[in-house]
Amino acid sequence: MDNASGFTHSDDLLLSPMKRFAFLCLAFCLLTSGQVFADSPLEIRLVVAPGTPGAVKTPWGEDETVYCAKEPLLDHKAVAEATVLSIGAREPSWEVEVRFNERGKAAFAKATTDHKGEQFGVLSNGKLLVVARVMSPITSGTLRISGNLTKEEATDLAAVIQAAVPKAVNP
């Protein structure tokens, strides 16, 4: 039976304890040296100018490129939930509201205070989802992503963000 990693479950693919140990050591060395195989399910990064030290070239859309800071300001562990909002009765506009947990609230307040007027990129698994300009510090712990979103776009964006939110672990 195939799983998400593309491997097939069968006895001939099982690793011996020694091979498993060697594989884990290799994986640990690669991960701790900064060569990570998988991107984070959700990150908020500062958008920077091309040529900025550590800038990461990030495709956006079909023909645009945005440069993002290498280090994220926040990741999926800072998010509590994402929901879709309909604003207005006659011709509703659609927004995505992202609520941060306490750690995320403090980190996002600092980031938006330190980078007022600058742009942030929201990425999921290395893919740029949205770029937004910080108009003023956001200290409430809630981010609203707006700007000509259709209901479908807002729903899809909220679903991607919500899917990245860590699930509570019950003992």
MODELLER restraints for C-alpha pairs under 7 A, 6 or more apart:
rsr = mdl.restraints
at = mdl.atoms
rsr.add(forms.Gaussian(group=physical.xy_distance, feature=features.Distance(at['CA:1:A'], at['CA:8:A']), mean=5.62, stdev=0.5))
rsr.add(forms.Gaussian(group=physical.xy_distance, feature=features.Distance(at['CA:1:A'], at['CA:9:A']), mean=5.67, stdev=0.5))
rsr.add(forms.Gaussian(group=physical.xy_distance, feature=features.Distance(at['CA:2:A'], at['CA:8:A']), mean=4.75, stdev=0.5))
rsr.add(forms.Gaussian(group=physical.xy_distance, feature=features.Distance(at['CA:2:A'], at['CA:9:A']), mean=6.61, stdev=0.5))
rsr.add(forms.Gaussian(group=physical.xy_distance, feature=features.Distance(at['CA:30:A'], at['CA:36:A']), mean=6.72, stdev=0.5))
rsr.add(forms.Gaussian(group=physical.xy_distance, feature=features.Distance(at['CA:39:A'], at['CA:125:A']), mean=4.59, stdev=0.5))
rsr.add(forms.Gaussian(group=physical.xy_distance, feature=features.Distance(at['CA:39:A'], at['CA:126:A']), mean=5.51, stdev=0.5))
rsr.add(forms.Gaussian(group=physical.xy_distance, feature=features.Distance(at['CA:40:A'], at['CA:124:A']), mean=6.68, stdev=0.5))
rsr.add(forms.Gaussian(group=physical.xy_distance, feature=features.Distance(at['CA:40:A'], at['CA:125:A']), mean=5.20, stdev=0.5))
rsr.add(forms.Gaussian(group=physical.xy_distance, feature=features.Distance(at['CA:41:A'], at['CA:76:A']), mean=6.45, stdev=0.5))
rsr.add(forms.Gaussian(group=physical.xy_distance, feature=features.Distance(at['CA:41:A'], at['CA:124:A']), mean=4.92, stdev=0.5))
rsr.add(forms.Gaussian(group=physical.xy_distance, feature=features.Distance(at['CA:41:A'], at['CA:125:A']), mean=4.77, stdev=0.5))
rsr.add(forms.Gaussian(group=physical.xy_distance, feature=features.Distance(at['CA:41:A'], at['CA:164:A']), mean=5.28, stdev=0.5))
rsr.add(forms.Gaussian(group=physical.xy_distance, feature=features.Distance(at['CA:42:A'], at['CA:75:A']), mean=5.46, stdev=0.5))
rsr.add(forms.Gaussian(group=physical.xy_distance, feature=features.Distance(at['CA:42:A'], at['CA:76:A']), mean=4.79, stdev=0.5))
rsr.add(forms.Gaussian(group=physical.xy_distance, feature=features.Distance(at['CA:42:A'], at['CA:123:A']), mean=5.58, stdev=0.5))
rsr.add(forms.Gaussian(group=physical.xy_distance, feature=features.Distance(at['CA:42:A'], at['CA:124:A']), mean=4.39, stdev=0.5))
rsr.add(forms.Gaussian(group=physical.xy_distance, feature=features.Distance(at['CA:42:A'], at['CA:125:A']), mean=6.42, stdev=0.5))
rsr.add(forms.Gaussian(group=physical.xy_distance, feature=features.Distance(at['CA:42:A'], at['CA:161:A']), mean=6.79, stdev=0.5))
rsr.add(forms.Gaussian(group=physical.xy_distance, feature=features.Distance(at['CA:42:A'], at['CA:164:A']), mean=6.01, stdev=0.5))
rsr.add(forms.Gaussian(group=physical.xy_distance, feature=features.Distance(at['CA:43:A'], at['CA:72:A']), mean=5.91, stdev=0.5))
rsr.add(forms.Gaussian(group=physical.xy_distance, feature=features.Distance(at['CA:43:A'], at['CA:74:A']), mean=5.70, stdev=0.5))
rsr.add(forms.Gaussian(group=physical.xy_distance, feature=features.Distance(at['CA:43:A'], at['CA:75:A']), mean=4.21, stdev=0.5))
rsr.add(forms.Gaussian(group=physical.xy_distance, feature=features.Distance(at['CA:43:A'], at['CA:76:A']), mean=6.21, stdev=0.5))
rsr.add(forms.Gaussian(group=physical.xy_distance, feature=features.Distance(at['CA:43:A'], at['CA:122:A']), mean=5.83, stdev=0.5))
rsr.add(forms.Gaussian(group=physical.xy_distance, feature=features.Distance(at['CA:43:A'], at['CA:123:A']), mean=5.16, stdev=0.5))
rsr.add(forms.Gaussian(group=physical.xy_distance, feature=features.Distance(at['CA:43:A'], at['CA:124:A']), mean=6.42, stdev=0.5))
rsr.add(forms.Gaussian(group=physical.xy_distance, feature=features.Distance(at['CA:44:A'], at['CA:72:A']), mean=5.63, stdev=0.5))
rsr.add(forms.Gaussian(group=physical.xy_distance, feature=features.Distance(at['CA:44:A'], at['CA:73:A']), mean=5.63, stdev=0.5))
rsr.add(forms.Gaussian(group=physical.xy_distance, feature=features.Distance(at['CA:44:A'], at['CA:74:A']), mean=5.24, stdev=0.5))
rsr.add(forms.Gaussian(group=physical.xy_distance, feature=features.Distance(at['CA:44:A'], at['CA:75:A']), mean=6.26, stdev=0.5))
rsr.add(forms.Gaussian(group=physical.xy_distance, feature=features.Distance(at['CA:44:A'], at['CA:120:A']), mean=6.48, stdev=0.5))
rsr.add(forms.Gaussian(group=physical.xy_distance, feature=features.Distance(at['CA:44:A'], at['CA:121:A']), mean=5.63, stdev=0.5))
rsr.add(forms.Gaussian(group=physical.xy_distance, feature=features.Distance(at['CA:44:A'], at['CA:122:A']), mean=4.64, stdev=0.5))
rsr.add(forms.Gaussian(group=physical.xy_distance, feature=features.Distance(at['CA:44:A'], at['CA:123:A']), mean=6.30, stdev=0.5))
rsr.add(forms.Gaussian(group=physical.xy_distance, feature=features.Distance(at['CA:45:A'], at['CA:68:A']), mean=6.09, stdev=0.5))
rsr.add(forms.Gaussian(group=physical.xy_distance, feature=features.Distance(at['CA:45:A'], at['CA:69:A']), mean=5.96, stdev=0.5))
rsr.add(forms.Gaussian(group=physical.xy_distance, feature=features.Distance(at['CA:45:A'], at['CA:71:A']), mean=6.90, stdev=0.5))
rsr.add(forms.Gaussian(group=physical.xy_distance, feature=features.Distance(at['CA:45:A'], at['CA:72:A']), mean=4.57, stdev=0.5))
rsr.add(forms.Gaussian(group=physical.xy_distance, feature=features.Distance(at['CA:45:A'], at['CA:73:A']), mean=5.39, stdev=0.5))
rsr.add(forms.Gaussian(group=physical.xy_distance, feature=features.Distance(at['CA:45:A'], at['CA:120:A']), mean=5.53, stdev=0.5))
rsr.add(forms.Gaussian(group=physical.xy_distance, feature=features.Distance(at['CA:45:A'], at['CA:121:A']), mean=5.22, stdev=0.5))
rsr.add(forms.Gaussian(group=physical.xy_distance, feature=features.Distance(at['CA:45:A'], at['CA:122:A']), mean=6.57, stdev=0.5))
rsr.add(forms.Gaussian(group=physical.xy_distance, feature=features.Distance(at['CA:46:A'], at['CA:68:A']), mean=5.67, stdev=0.5))
rsr.add(forms.Gaussian(group=physical.xy_distance, feature=features.Distance(at['CA:46:A'], at['CA:69:A']), mean=5.42, stdev=0.5))
rsr.add(forms.Gaussian(group=physical.xy_distance, feature=features.Distance(at['CA:46:A'], at['CA:119:A']), mean=6.19, stdev=0.5))
rsr.add(forms.Gaussian(group=physical.xy_distance, feature=features.Distance(at['CA:46:A'], at['CA:120:A']), mean=4.54, stdev=0.5))
rsr.add(forms.Gaussian(group=physical.xy_distance, feature=features.Distance(at['CA:46:A'], at['CA:121:A']), mean=6.18, stdev=0.5))
rsr.add(forms.Gaussian(group=physical.xy_distance, feature=features.Distance(at['CA:47:A'], at['CA:67:A']), mean=5.78, stdev=0.5))
rsr.add(forms.Gaussian(group=physical.xy_distance, feature=features.Distance(at['CA:47:A'], at['CA:68:A']), mean=4.38, stdev=0.5))
rsr.add(forms.Gaussian(group=physical.xy_distance, feature=features.Distance(at['CA:47:A'], at['CA:69:A']), mean=6.21, stdev=0.5))
rsr.add(forms.Gaussian(group=physical.xy_distance, feature=features.Distance(at['CA:47:A'], at['CA:119:A']), mean=5.33, stdev=0.5))
rsr.add(forms.Gaussian(group=physical.xy_distance, feature=features.Distance(at['CA:47:A'], at['CA:120:A']), mean=5.27, stdev=0.5))
rsr.add(forms.Gaussian(group=physical.xy_distance, feature=features.Distance(at['CA:47:A'], at['CA:121:A']), mean=6.07, stdev=0.5))
rsr.add(forms.Gaussian(group=physical.xy_distance, feature=features.Distance(at['CA:48:A'], at['CA:55:A']), mean=6.80, stdev=0.5))
rsr.add(forms.Gaussian(group=physical.xy_distance, feature=features.Distance(at['CA:48:A'], at['CA:67:A']), mean=5.50, stdev=0.5))
rsr.add(forms.Gaussian(group=physical.xy_distance, feature=features.Distance(at['CA:48:A'], at['CA:68:A']), mean=5.40, stdev=0.5))
rsr.add(forms.Gaussian(group=physical.xy_distance, feature=features.Distance(at['CA:48:A'], at['CA:69:A']), mean=6.13, stdev=0.5))
rsr.add(forms.Gaussian(group=physical.xy_distance, feature=features.Distance(at['CA:49:A'], at['CA:67:A']), mean=6.31, stdev=0.5))
rsr.add(forms.Gaussian(group=physical.xy_distance, feature=features.Distance(at['CA:50:A'], at['CA:67:A']), mean=5.97, stdev=0.5))
rsr.add(forms.Gaussian(group=physical.xy_distance, feature=features.Distance(at['CA:54:A'], at['CA:69:A']), mean=6.28, stdev=0.5))
rsr.add(forms.Gaussian(group=physical.xy_distance, feature=features.Distance(at['CA:54:A'], at['CA:70:A']), mean=5.45, stdev=0.5))
rsr.add(forms.Gaussian(group=physical.xy_distance, feature=features.Distance(at['CA:55:A'], at['CA:67:A']), mean=5.74, stdev=0.5))
rsr.add(forms.Gaussian(group=physical.xy_distance, feature=features.Distance(at['CA:55:A'], at['CA:68:A']), mean=5.46, stdev=0.5))
rsr.add(forms.Gaussian(group=physical.xy_distance, feature=features.Distance(at['CA:55:A'], at['CA:69:A']), mean=4.86, stdev=0.5))
rsr.add(forms.Gaussian(group=physical.xy_distance, feature=features.Distance(at['CA:55:A'], at['CA:70:A']), mean=5.65, stdev=0.5))
rsr.add(forms.Gaussian(group=physical.xy_distance, feature=features.Distance(at['CA:56:A'], at['CA:67:A']), mean=5.33, stdev=0.5))
rsr.add(forms.Gaussian(group=physical.xy_distance, feature=features.Distance(at['CA:56:A'], at['CA:68:A']), mean=5.18, stdev=0.5))
rsr.add(forms.Gaussian(group=physical.xy_distance, feature=features.Distance(at['CA:56:A'], at['CA:69:A']), mean=6.15, stdev=0.5))
rsr.add(forms.Gaussian(group=physical.xy_distance, feature=features.Distance(at['CA:56:A'], at['CA:70:A']), mean=5.77, stdev=0.5))
rsr.add(forms.Gaussian(group=physical.xy_distance, feature=features.Distance(at['CA:57:A'], at['CA:65:A']), mean=6.64, stdev=0.5))
rsr.add(forms.Gaussian(group=physical.xy_distance, feature=features.Distance(at['CA:57:A'], at['CA:66:A']), mean=6.10, stdev=0.5))
rsr.add(forms.Gaussian(group=physical.xy_distance, feature=features.Distance(at['CA:57:A'], at['CA:67:A']), mean=4.66, stdev=0.5))
rsr.add(forms.Gaussian(group=physical.xy_distance, feature=features.Distance(at['CA:57:A'], at['CA:68:A']), mean=6.66, stdev=0.5))
rsr.add(forms.Gaussian(group=physical.xy_distance, feature=features.Distance(at['CA:58:A'], at['CA:65:A']), mean=5.61, stdev=0.5))
rsr.add(forms.Gaussian(group=physical.xy_distance, feature=features.Distance(at['CA:58:A'], at['CA:66:A']), mean=5.16, stdev=0.5))
rsr.add(forms.Gaussian(group=physical.xy_distance, feature=features.Distance(at['CA:58:A'], at['CA:67:A']), mean=5.66, stdev=0.5))
rsr.add(forms.Gaussian(group=physical.xy_distance, feature=features.Distance(at['CA:58:A'], at['CA:68:A']), mean=6.81, stdev=0.5))
rsr.add(forms.Gaussian(group=physical.xy_distance, feature=features.Distance(at['CA:58:A'], at['CA:128:A']), mean=6.93, stdev=0.5))
rsr.add(forms.Gaussian(group=physical.xy_distance, feature=features.Distance(at['CA:59:A'], at['CA:65:A']), mean=4.52, stdev=0.5))
rsr.add(forms.Gaussian(group=physical.xy_distance, feature=features.Distance(at['CA:59:A'], at['CA:66:A']), mean=6.25, stdev=0.5))
rsr.add(forms.Gaussian(group=physical.xy_distance, feature=features.Distance(at['CA:60:A'], at['CA:66:A']), mean=6.49, stdev=0.5))
rsr.add(forms.Gaussian(group=physical.xy_distance, feature=features.Distance(at['CA:60:A'], at['CA:128:A']), mean=5.95, stdev=0.5))
rsr.add(forms.Gaussian(group=physical.xy_distance, feature=features.Distance(at['CA:73:A'], at['CA:111:A']), mean=6.87, stdev=0.5))
rsr.add(forms.Gaussian(group=physical.xy_distance, feature=features.Distance(at['CA:74:A'], at['CA:104:A']), mean=6.98, stdev=0.5))
rsr.add(forms.Gaussian(group=physical.xy_distance, feature=features.Distance(at['CA:76:A'], at['CA:164:A']), mean=5.79, stdev=0.5))
rsr.add(forms.Gaussian(group=physical.xy_distance, feature=features.Distance(at['CA:76:A'], at['CA:165:A']), mean=5.64, stdev=0.5))
rsr.add(forms.Gaussian(group=physical.xy_distance, feature=features.Distance(at['CA:77:A'], at['CA:165:A']), mean=6.63, stdev=0.5))
rsr.add(forms.Gaussian(group=physical.xy_distance, feature=features.Distance(at['CA:77:A'], at['CA:166:A']), mean=6.26, stdev=0.5))
rsr.add(forms.Gaussian(group=physical.xy_distance, feature=features.Distance(at['CA:78:A'], at['CA:100:A']), mean=5.69, stdev=0.5))
rsr.add(forms.Gaussian(group=physical.xy_distance, feature=features.Distance(at['CA:78:A'], at['CA:101:A']), mean=5.67, stdev=0.5))
rsr.add(forms.Gaussian(group=physical.xy_distance, feature=features.Distance(at['CA:78:A'], at['CA:103:A']), mean=6.00, stdev=0.5))
rsr.add(forms.Gaussian(group=physical.xy_distance, feature=features.Distance(at['CA:78:A'], at['CA:104:A']), mean=4.06, stdev=0.5))
rsr.add(forms.Gaussian(group=physical.xy_distance, feature=features.Distance(at['CA:79:A'], at['CA:99:A']), mean=6.18, stdev=0.5))
rsr.add(forms.Gaussian(group=physical.xy_distance, feature=features.Distance(at['CA:79:A'], at['CA:100:A']), mean=4.34, stdev=0.5))
rsr.add(forms.Gaussian(group=physical.xy_distance, feature=features.Distance(at['CA:79:A'], at['CA:101:A']), mean=5.66, stdev=0.5))
rsr.add(forms.Gaussian(group=physical.xy_distance, feature=features.Distance(at['CA:79:A'], at['CA:104:A']), mean=6.37, stdev=0.5))
rsr.add(forms.Gaussian(group=physical.xy_distance, feature=features.Distance(at['CA:79:A'], at['CA:165:A']), mean=5.95, stdev=0.5))
rsr.add(forms.Gaussian(group=physical.xy_distance, feature=features.Distance(at['CA:80:A'], at['CA:99:A']), mean=5.55, stdev=0.5))
rsr.add(forms.Gaussian(group=physical.xy_distance, feature=features.Distance(at['CA:80:A'], at['CA:100:A']), mean=4.96, stdev=0.5))
rsr.add(forms.Gaussian(group=physical.xy_distance, feature=features.Distance(at['CA:80:A'], at['CA:101:A']), mean=5.06, stdev=0.5))
rsr.add(forms.Gaussian(group=physical.xy_distance, feature=features.Distance(at['CA:80:A'], at['CA:165:A']), mean=6.42, stdev=0.5))
rsr.add(forms.Gaussian(group=physical.xy_distance, feature=features.Distance(at['CA:81:A'], at['CA:98:A']), mean=5.91, stdev=0.5))
rsr.add(forms.Gaussian(group=physical.xy_distance, feature=features.Distance(at['CA:81:A'], at['CA:99:A']), mean=5.37, stdev=0.5))
rsr.add(forms.Gaussian(group=physical.xy_distance, feature=features.Distance(at['CA:81:A'], at['CA:162:A']), mean=5.76, stdev=0.5))
rsr.add(forms.Gaussian(group=physical.xy_distance, feature=features.Distance(at['CA:81:A'], at['CA:165:A']), mean=6.68, stdev=0.5))
rsr.add(forms.Gaussian(group=physical.xy_distance, feature=features.Distance(at['CA:82:A'], at['CA:96:A']), mean=6.74, stdev=0.5))
rsr.add(forms.Gaussian(group=physical.xy_distance, feature=features.Distance(at['CA:82:A'], at['CA:97:A']), mean=5.56, stdev=0.5))
rsr.add(forms.Gaussian(group=physical.xy_distance, feature=features.Distance(at['CA:82:A'], at['CA:98:A']), mean=4.41, stdev=0.5))
rsr.add(forms.Gaussian(group=physical.xy_distance, feature=features.Distance(at['CA:82:A'], at['CA:99:A']), mean=6.27, stdev=0.5))
rsr.add(forms.Gaussian(group=physical.xy_distance, feature=features.Distance(at['CA:82:A'], at['CA:158:A']), mean=5.32, stdev=0.5))
rsr.add(forms.Gaussian(group=physical.xy_distance, feature=features.Distance(at['CA:82:A'], at['CA:161:A']), mean=6.18, stdev=0.5))
rsr.add(forms.Gaussian(group=physical.xy_distance, feature=features.Distance(at['CA:82:A'], at['CA:162:A']), mean=5.23, stdev=0.5))
rsr.add(forms.Gaussian(group=physical.xy_distance, feature=features.Distance(at['CA:83:A'], at['CA:96:A']), mean=5.70, stdev=0.5))
rsr.add(forms.Gaussian(group=physical.xy_distance, feature=features.Distance(at['CA:83:A'], at['CA:97:A']), mean=5.28, stdev=0.5))
rsr.add(forms.Gaussian(group=physical.xy_distance, feature=features.Distance(at['CA:83:A'], at['CA:98:A']), mean=6.64, stdev=0.5))
rsr.add(forms.Gaussian(group=physical.xy_distance, feature=features.Distance(at['CA:83:A'], at['CA:158:A']), mean=5.62, stdev=0.5))
rsr.add(forms.Gaussian(group=physical.xy_distance, feature=features.Distance(at['CA:84:A'], at['CA:95:A']), mean=5.85, stdev=0.5))
rsr.add(forms.Gaussian(group=physical.xy_distance, feature=features.Distance(at['CA:84:A'], at['CA:96:A']), mean=4.68, stdev=0.5))
rsr.add(forms.Gaussian(group=physical.xy_distance, feature=features.Distance(at['CA:84:A'], at['CA:97:A']), mean=6.23, stdev=0.5))
rsr.add(forms.Gaussian(group=physical.xy_distance, feature=features.Distance(at['CA:84:A'], at['CA:154:A']), mean=6.16, stdev=0.5))
rsr.add(forms.Gaussian(group=physical.xy_distance, feature=features.Distance(at['CA:84:A'], at['CA:155:A']), mean=6.03, stdev=0.5))
rsr.add(forms.Gaussian(group=physical.xy_distance, feature=features.Distance(at['CA:84:A'], at['CA:158:A']), mean=6.28, stdev=0.5))
rsr.add(forms.Gaussian(group=physical.xy_distance, feature=features.Distance(at['CA:85:A'], at['CA:94:A']), mean=5.78, stdev=0.5))
rsr.add(forms.Gaussian(group=physical.xy_distance, feature=features.Distance(at['CA:85:A'], at['CA:95:A']), mean=5.12, stdev=0.5))
rsr.add(forms.Gaussian(group=physical.xy_distance, feature=features.Distance(at['CA:85:A'], at['CA:96:A']), mean=6.02, stdev=0.5))
rsr.add(forms.Gaussian(group=physical.xy_distance, feature=features.Distance(at['CA:85:A'], at['CA:97:A']), mean=6.86, stdev=0.5))
rsr.add(forms.Gaussian(group=physical.xy_distance, feature=features.Distance(at['CA:86:A'], at['CA:92:A']), mean=5.75, stdev=0.5))
rsr.add(forms.Gaussian(group=physical.xy_distance, feature=features.Distance(at['CA:86:A'], at['CA:93:A']), mean=5.82, stdev=0.5))
rsr.add(forms.Gaussian(group=physical.xy_distance, feature=features.Distance(at['CA:86:A'], at['CA:94:A']), mean=4.88, stdev=0.5))
rsr.add(forms.Gaussian(group=physical.xy_distance, feature=features.Distance(at['CA:86:A'], at['CA:95:A']), mean=6.54, stdev=0.5))
rsr.add(forms.Gaussian(group=physical.xy_distance, feature=features.Distance(at['CA:87:A'], at['CA:93:A']), mean=5.20, stdev=0.5))
rsr.add(forms.Gaussian(group=physical.xy_distance, feature=features.Distance(at['CA:87:A'], at['CA:94:A']), mean=6.21, stdev=0.5))
rsr.add(forms.Gaussian(group=physical.xy_distance, feature=features.Distance(at['CA:93:A'], at['CA:148:A']), mean=6.98, stdev=0.5))
rsr.add(forms.Gaussian(group=physical.xy_distance, feature=features.Distance(at['CA:94:A'], at['CA:146:A']), mean=6.75, stdev=0.5))
rsr.add(forms.Gaussian(group=physical.xy_distance, feature=features.Distance(at['CA:94:A'], at['CA:149:A']), mean=5.55, stdev=0.5))
rsr.add(forms.Gaussian(group=physical.xy_distance, feature=features.Distance(at['CA:94:A'], at['CA:150:A']), mean=6.14, stdev=0.5))
rsr.add(forms.Gaussian(group=physical.xy_distance, feature=features.Distance(at['CA:94:A'], at['CA:151:A']), mean=5.76, stdev=0.5))
rsr.add(forms.Gaussian(group=physical.xy_distance, feature=features.Distance(at['CA:94:A'], at['CA:154:A']), mean=6.18, stdev=0.5))
rsr.add(forms.Gaussian(group=physical.xy_distance, feature=features.Distance(at['CA:95:A'], at['CA:144:A']), mean=6.45, stdev=0.5))
rsr.add(forms.Gaussian(group=physical.xy_distance, feature=features.Distance(at['CA:95:A'], at['CA:145:A']), mean=5.53, stdev=0.5))
rsr.add(forms.Gaussian(group=physical.xy_distance, feature=features.Distance(at['CA:95:A'], at['CA:146:A']), mean=4.68, stdev=0.5))
rsr.add(forms.Gaussian(group=physical.xy_distance, feature=features.Distance(at['CA:95:A'], at['CA:149:A']), mean=6.76, stdev=0.5))
rsr.add(forms.Gaussian(group=physical.xy_distance, feature=features.Distance(at['CA:95:A'], at['CA:154:A']), mean=6.00, stdev=0.5))
rsr.add(forms.Gaussian(group=physical.xy_distance, feature=features.Distance(at['CA:96:A'], at['CA:144:A']), mean=5.62, stdev=0.5))
rsr.add(forms.Gaussian(group=physical.xy_distance, feature=features.Distance(at['CA:96:A'], at['CA:145:A']), mean=5.07, stdev=0.5))
rsr.add(forms.Gaussian(group=physical.xy_distance, feature=features.Distance(at['CA:96:A'], at['CA:146:A']), mean=6.69, stdev=0.5))
rsr.add(forms.Gaussian(group=physical.xy_distance, feature=features.Distance(at['CA:96:A'], at['CA:154:A']), mean=5.81, stdev=0.5))
rsr.add(forms.Gaussian(group=physical.xy_distance, feature=features.Distance(at['CA:96:A'], at['CA:158:A']), mean=5.94, stdev=0.5))
rsr.add(forms.Gaussian(group=physical.xy_distance, feature=features.Distance(at['CA:97:A'], at['CA:142:A']), mean=6.75, stdev=0.5))
rsr.add(forms.Gaussian(group=physical.xy_distance, feature=features.Distance(at['CA:97:A'], at['CA:143:A']), mean=5.68, stdev=0.5))
rsr.add(forms.Gaussian(group=physical.xy_distance, feature=features.Distance(at['CA:97:A'], at['CA:144:A']), mean=4.49, stdev=0.5))
rsr.add(forms.Gaussian(group=physical.xy_distance, feature=features.Distance(at['CA:97:A'], at['CA:145:A']), mean=6.38, stdev=0.5))
rsr.add(forms.Gaussian(group=physical.xy_distance, feature=features.Distance(at['CA:98:A'], at['CA:142:A']), mean=5.63, stdev=0.5))
rsr.add(forms.Gaussian(group=physical.xy_distance, feature=features.Distance(at['CA:98:A'], at['CA:143:A']), mean=5.01, stdev=0.5))
rsr.add(forms.Gaussian(group=physical.xy_distance, feature=features.Distance(at['CA:98:A'], at['CA:144:A']), mean=6.27, stdev=0.5))
rsr.add(forms.Gaussian(group=physical.xy_distance, feature=features.Distance(at['CA:99:A'], at['CA:141:A']), mean=5.98, stdev=0.5))
rsr.add(forms.Gaussian(group=physical.xy_distance, feature=features.Distance(at['CA:99:A'], at['CA:142:A']), mean=4.50, stdev=0.5))
rsr.add(forms.Gaussian(group=physical.xy_distance, feature=features.Distance(at['CA:99:A'], at['CA:143:A']), mean=6.41, stdev=0.5))
rsr.add(forms.Gaussian(group=physical.xy_distance, feature=features.Distance(at['CA:100:A'], at['CA:141:A']), mean=5.30, stdev=0.5))
rsr.add(forms.Gaussian(group=physical.xy_distance, feature=features.Distance(at['CA:100:A'], at['CA:142:A']), mean=6.16, stdev=0.5))
rsr.add(forms.Gaussian(group=physical.xy_distance, feature=features.Distance(at['CA:105:A'], at['CA:139:A']), mean=6.91, stdev=0.5))
rsr.add(forms.Gaussian(group=physical.xy_distance, feature=features.Distance(at['CA:105:A'], at['CA:141:A']), mean=4.26, stdev=0.5))
rsr.add(forms.Gaussian(group=physical.xy_distance, feature=features.Distance(at['CA:109:A'], at['CA:137:A']), mean=6.34, stdev=0.5))
rsr.add(forms.Gaussian(group=physical.xy_distance, feature=features.Distance(at['CA:109:A'], at['CA:138:A']), mean=5.32, stdev=0.5))
rsr.add(forms.Gaussian(group=physical.xy_distance, feature=features.Distance(at['CA:109:A'], at['CA:139:A']), mean=4.52, stdev=0.5))
rsr.add(forms.Gaussian(group=physical.xy_distance, feature=features.Distance(at['CA:112:A'], at['CA:134:A']), mean=6.41, stdev=0.5))
rsr.add(forms.Gaussian(group=physical.xy_distance, feature=features.Distance(at['CA:112:A'], at['CA:136:A']), mean=6.97, stdev=0.5))
rsr.add(forms.Gaussian(group=physical.xy_distance, feature=features.Distance(at['CA:112:A'], at['CA:137:A']), mean=4.68, stdev=0.5))
rsr.add(forms.Gaussian(group=physical.xy_distance, feature=features.Distance(at['CA:112:A'], at['CA:138:A']), mean=5.92, stdev=0.5))
rsr.add(forms.Gaussian(group=physical.xy_distance, feature=features.Distance(at['CA:113:A'], at['CA:137:A']), mean=4.57, stdev=0.5))
rsr.add(forms.Gaussian(group=physical.xy_distance, feature=features.Distance(at['CA:116:A'], at['CA:134:A']), mean=5.36, stdev=0.5))
rsr.add(forms.Gaussian(group=physical.xy_distance, feature=features.Distance(at['CA:116:A'], at['CA:135:A']), mean=6.11, stdev=0.5))
rsr.add(forms.Gaussian(group=physical.xy_distance, feature=features.Distance(at['CA:116:A'], at['CA:136:A']), mean=5.62, stdev=0.5))
rsr.add(forms.Gaussian(group=physical.xy_distance, feature=features.Distance(at['CA:116:A'], at['CA:137:A']), mean=6.26, stdev=0.5))
rsr.add(forms.Gaussian(group=physical.xy_distance, feature=features.Distance(at['CA:117:A'], at['CA:133:A']), mean=6.19, stdev=0.5))
rsr.add(forms.Gaussian(group=physical.xy_distance, feature=features.Distance(at['CA:117:A'], at['CA:134:A']), mean=5.15, stdev=0.5))
rsr.add(forms.Gaussian(group=physical.xy_distance, feature=features.Distance(at['CA:117:A'], at['CA:135:A']), mean=5.43, stdev=0.5))
rsr.add(forms.Gaussian(group=physical.xy_distance, feature=features.Distance(at['CA:118:A'], at['CA:133:A']), mean=5.54, stdev=0.5))
rsr.add(forms.Gaussian(group=physical.xy_distance, feature=features.Distance(at['CA:118:A'], at['CA:134:A']), mean=5.73, stdev=0.5))
rsr.add(forms.Gaussian(group=physical.xy_distance, feature=features.Distance(at['CA:119:A'], at['CA:131:A']), mean=6.55, stdev=0.5))
rsr.add(forms.Gaussian(group=physical.xy_distance, feature=features.Distance(at['CA:119:A'], at['CA:132:A']), mean=5.37, stdev=0.5))
rsr.add(forms.Gaussian(group=physical.xy_distance, feature=features.Distance(at['CA:119:A'], at['CA:133:A']), mean=4.15, stdev=0.5))
rsr.add(forms.Gaussian(group=physical.xy_distance, feature=features.Distance(at['CA:119:A'], at['CA:134:A']), mean=6.02, stdev=0.5))
rsr.add(forms.Gaussian(group=physical.xy_distance, feature=features.Distance(at['CA:120:A'], at['CA:131:A']), mean=5.67, stdev=0.5))
rsr.add(forms.Gaussian(group=physical.xy_distance, feature=features.Distance(at['CA:120:A'], at['CA:132:A']), mean=5.46, stdev=0.5))
rsr.add(forms.Gaussian(group=physical.xy_distance, feature=features.Distance(at['CA:120:A'], at['CA:133:A']), mean=6.30, stdev=0.5))
rsr.add(forms.Gaussian(group=physical.xy_distance, feature=features.Distance(at['CA:121:A'], at['CA:128:A']), mean=6.61, stdev=0.5))
rsr.add(forms.Gaussian(group=physical.xy_distance, feature=features.Distance(at['CA:121:A'], at['CA:130:A']), mean=5.80, stdev=0.5))
rsr.add(forms.Gaussian(group=physical.xy_distance, feature=features.Distance(at['CA:121:A'], at['CA:131:A']), mean=4.43, stdev=0.5))
rsr.add(forms.Gaussian(group=physical.xy_distance, feature=features.Distance(at['CA:121:A'], at['CA:132:A']), mean=6.53, stdev=0.5))
rsr.add(forms.Gaussian(group=physical.xy_distance, feature=features.Distance(at['CA:122:A'], at['CA:128:A']), mean=5.99, stdev=0.5))
rsr.add(forms.Gaussian(group=physical.xy_distance, feature=features.Distance(at['CA:122:A'], at['CA:129:A']), mean=5.61, stdev=0.5))
rsr.add(forms.Gaussian(group=physical.xy_distance, feature=features.Distance(at['CA:122:A'], at['CA:130:A']), mean=5.38, stdev=0.5))
rsr.add(forms.Gaussian(group=physical.xy_distance, feature=features.Distance(at['CA:122:A'], at['CA:131:A']), mean=6.40, stdev=0.5))
rsr.add(forms.Gaussian(group=physical.xy_distance, feature=features.Distance(at['CA:123:A'], at['CA:129:A']), mean=5.45, stdev=0.5))
